[in-house]
Amino acid sequence: MYKVVVVEDETVVRRGIILTIDWKALDCVIAGEAANGEEGAQIIERIEPDIVITDVKMPRMDGVEMIRQLRRPGCRAKVIILTAYGDFSYAQSAIRLGVSDYLLKPLKDGAIEEAVLAITRKERPAAETAPVLPDFDPDKHFKAKYVEEALDFIRR
């Protein structure tokens, strides 16, 4: 299961994210929550979640600064930003910090779920993916000399 931390200063929005999404169906669990960036940074450092969902404009420390501080010691959590501000400078800062998604409020139904699924699909182990050459027959012989040599090498 992926650990998720939600950082949002509006209590109703934060509780809505936590309580209305079927996290188990997304193979996730809510591991923590915070009401501002400062509190969020402390919780994220302690819990080391896989995914962080955060607002941008918050008291004490905004979401972009929180992410910036977390990236310095090497936090590798995937970040989804939720914001009512379409300000390009915030989006630009978020991109530089490697956020996974930047969602504008009001959110469309299913937007958070889609963003989480995009992250978790990329994180699945390579063993779960389809083979690169599904129709490859190692016993088939080819006329091209170099192809045959390469196949001999692979067979060995």
Order of alpha helices (4+ residues) and beta strands (2+ residues): beta-alpha-beta-alpha-beta-alpha-beta-alpha-beta-alpha-alpha
